[in-house]
């Protein structure tokens, strides 16, 4: 007859075997069946450590599988949920600890603090080189063609993802994926009827390519999540909503003007923009634009969560030069803004 220790060990082995079987299938599967948003990070608490599946219902074998999938790059789990030894990386050892805890073994789980997506100004940097700062510039070789390149990115397996738009009717935005030899694998129309998509960043993974656009009516700045493995827009995040301040004789809209985005490998992205006020007086056939300063905001391309806005720098009312943003790794980003003849680079910390 087995004692309680033997029963616990047998249960652990049984569950471990099940996890290994299920994980073998999950690791070999494509990411197309994955939900658009992963388990939230911002709303996690100290008790969320070990719980990578939401809604939270206690630590179970499924949470261990989630951590194992994250360890091999086939899923995402926030460090404050699945990095159970606070090493900075989710590994198979973390999955093992979660599994042991799930079957009742006395295992300590020590996750780090969850990210609130709050931006902090760290310092000012001079002379920093930005090889990838202008990630959404038009390709000059195609500028005179009936289409223009909006952004390109190299995926982790060497494939090339390219966002381009036809600039004559019908206006359409395409998402093309080519293999390492340059052969076209897919050419998908993402948006039909307009081509305001701008920039492409696939740092967070092929299932989380990020791009942004601004609605033609100046209403919102939107970031879209693209799955390059099955090209489609899987979800969107409204980074900045415009405010309407209409008066009796004028239509006034304040929202994001020129903007940039950058992401890191964890899925944390930062958007920077010029806050822009547009005033239209219909009776006088008058339209005016005014720049109100440079702002930034962090968001998570995997969970869909948004941080608060941060004022970066003032700007001349007539200066609409686009601020650049670059990921420095470790949840840090550099932002370069412009005012008059001055160029200023700031480092932002996301925590």
N, C-alpha and C positions, 0 to 999 in steps of 0.2 A: 504494500500500500504506500502511495506517495504522500510525503508530508507537504506542508504548505510551501516550503522552499522549492521542492521538486515540481509541484503543480505550477508555481510561478515561472520556473525555468522552462517547463514544457510549453506553457502558454506563450512565453516570449519567443521560443523557437518556432512555434506554430504561426504566430503573427508575423515574425520576421520572414518566414518562408512565403507567406501570402504577400507581404510587401514587396519582396524581391520579384515574385511572379508578375504582380501588377505593374511594378516599376519597369520591368523589362518591356512590357507592352507600351507603357506610357512614354518611355524614353525614345522608342522607335517611332512613335506616332508623330504626325505633323501637328503644328500649333493651331491649325484652323478651327479646331473644335473648342479651343480655350475661350473662356468668357472674356468679354471686352475689358472688364475691370477686375483687378485682383483685390485681395483682402486689404482693407484700408490700413494705412500706417498712422495717419494723423490722429485717428480716434482710438488707437491702441492704448492699453493701460499696462501696468506692471504685470497684471495677470494674463496678458496676451502672449507672454513668452511661451513658445512651444505650440501656439495655436495659429497655424497658417491657413486654416479653412474657416470661412465665415458663412453664416453667423457663428460666433463662438459658442461651443457647447461642451467645453472641457477638452482636455488633451486626449486624443485618440490616435489609432494607428494611421488614419487618413492624414493626420497632421504630419506624421513621420514621413509618409509618402510624398507629401507636398514639399517638405524640406529636402528629401532626396532628389526630387525632380529639379528643385532650384539649384542644388549642388552641381548637377550635371548640365545646367543651362537650359533645361526643357520647361521651366516654369519660373515664376517670380515669387519670392517671399521676402517681405521686408526684414531687414536685419533684426529689428526689435521684436520680431515674431519667431524667426527661425535660426538666427545666429546664437545658439544657446550657450556658447562658451565665451561670447563677446570677443571673438578673435578678429572681427571685421569682415569675415567671409562665411557664407553658408556652405558647409561641407557635409560629407556623408556621416562624419562623426556626430554632427548636430542631429541628423536624422536618427541615428542610433540612440542618442540620449533621449530624444522625444519618444521613441518607441518604448524604451525601457520605462520611462515615466508613465506611458499610457497603460502598461500592464501592471503598474503598481509598485515598481521598484523605487527605492528612495534615491532619486537622482536630482541633484540641484541644477536648475536651468537659470543661467545668468545672461540674459539679453541686455544689450545696451539701450540707451534712451531712444525713444521714437522721434522721428523727424517731424517737426511742426510745419515745415516749408516756410518758415519765417526767414526773410532776407536781412542780413546785417552787413553794414559797411565795415570792412576790415581795415583797409589802408589804400593809399594811392600809389600807383606804380608808374615809374617813368621809363621810357625806352623799351617797353615790352613789344616783342615782335608778334604779329598776328597773321600767321600764314593762312589760317582758315577763318579769319574773322568775317570776311564778306562771303558767307556761304551761299547767298542767294543771288549773286550778281548774274546778269544775263551773259551767256556765253557769246563773246564777240564774233565767233565764227558763224553763229546762226542768227545774229541780230537782224540781218536783212532778209532772212528766209521767212516763209509764211508761218513759221513757228519759232519760239524761243525757249531755251533751256531755263527752267526756274530753279533747278537744284539737282545735284547728283550726289550719291553716297555709295561707298563700297560696303557690301554686307560682309558678315563675319566669315562666310565661306568663299569669298572672292567674287561673287556676283556683283553686278553693277546695277543700281536702281537709279532711274532718271525720271525727273518730273519735267514735262514740257507742255507748252500750250500753243495751239494754233491761234494766230492773231487776226485771222480773217474769218468771216462767217462760213460755216457755223463755228462759233468760239467753243473750243473744247480743251479740257485739261487731261492729258494722258499720263499714265504711270507705266513706264517700261522697265522690264528686268532683263538683263543680258547675262549670259554665262561668262566664264573667265576668258573664253575665246572671242567674245563679242557678239555671239549669235543671240538673236532675240528669242527669249523664252516666253514672255508675255508682253502684250501691249494693250492696256486696259484704259478705257475712258472713265475717269473718276468723276468729272463734272462736265455736264453738257449744257451749253448755253452761255457760259462765261468762263473766264480764265484768270480769276483773281488769286488763285493759289500762289504761294510765294515761299521758296526755300524748302529744303529737305534735310532732315537729320535722322540717320538710322543707328546712331550710337547705342541706343537702348536695346537694339535687337531687331531682327528682320520682321518680327511681328509687331513692332512698335516704332515704325518710321513715323516721324512727326513732321507735319507741315502746317502752315498757317495761311489764313486769308482774312481780308477785311471786306465785309459786305458793301456793295456799291452804294447803299444808302447811309453809309457811315455809322451803322447801328452797333456793330460788335466786331471785336477781334477774336477770331476763332482758331483754335489749334485742332487739327484733325489727326487721328491715329490711323495709319495705313498698315495693313498686313501685306508685306511683300511676298509672302509665301502663297497667298491666295488674294491677289491684288484687289483690295476694296477698302473703303473707309469704314473702319469698324466702330468708331465712336468719335465724338467731338467734345472739346472743352472750351467753354466761353471764358477767355482770359480777361477780357475787358468789355463790359457793357457800356454803351454810350448813354449819356444823360441828356434828356430833352428839356430845354429851358425856354420854350416858345413864348413869345410875347404877342401882343395884339397885331403888331405890324411886322414881326420878324419870326423866322424859324431858326432856332439856335440849337445846335447839336455839339456836344463835347464828348470826344472819345479818342481812341488810339489812332494816331497818324502813322508815319513811317515806323517800321518795327523790324526786329530780328529775333530769332530764337536760337538756342543751343541746348543740347542735352548731354548727360553723361551716361555711363554704362549702367547705372542703377535705375535709370528711368526718370531721374530728376531733371527738369528742364527749367530754363529761365527765359522769359520773354522780356524784351526791352522795347520801349516805344516813346515817341514824342506825343505828349498829350496835345490834342488839336481841337480848337473850337471853330466851328463853321457857322457863319451867320448869313442868312438869306433874307433879303427884304424884297418881296415880290413886286410891290407897287413901283419900286425904284429900279427894278432889274439889277439889284446889287447883291454880290456874293463876296464874302471875305473869309480868310483863314488866318488863324492866330495860333502860334505855338506857345504852350503854357508850361513847358518843362519836360524833363526826361524822367521816366518812371520804369520800374521793373517789377516783375512778379514771378514767383516760382510755382511750378505745378508738377505733378507726378504723372507721367505718361502711362504708368501701369495701373494706378489706382484711381485716376481721374480727379485727385484732390488738388485744391488750390490754396496757395498761401495768400497773405495780405499784400497789398501794393506798397512799394517803397519809392519815395521820391529820391532821385539820384542827383540831379543838377538842374539849375535854372537854364533857360535858353532865351535867346533873342526872339521876340514875337514873330519875326519874319524868317527865322532859321529853322528849317525842317530837315536838316541833315540827319540821316538815320544813325542811331547809336548801334555799335556793334557789340556782340556778346560772344564769349568763347569759354568753353568748359576747361578748367584747369585740373579736374579730377578731385576726388575727395570732397565732393559737395561744395566746391569753390568755383566761382565764375569770375571772369574779368569783363568789365563793361567800359567801352570807350565812348565818350560823348564829346560833343563839339559845341562851342559857343564863340562866335566871332572868329578870331584867328587862333583861339586856344583849343587844345586837345587834351582831354583829361581821362586817365584810365584809373578805374577803381576796381578793387577786388571785393566781391560779395561772398559771404559765407551763408550757406543754406543749412539751417538747423532748427 
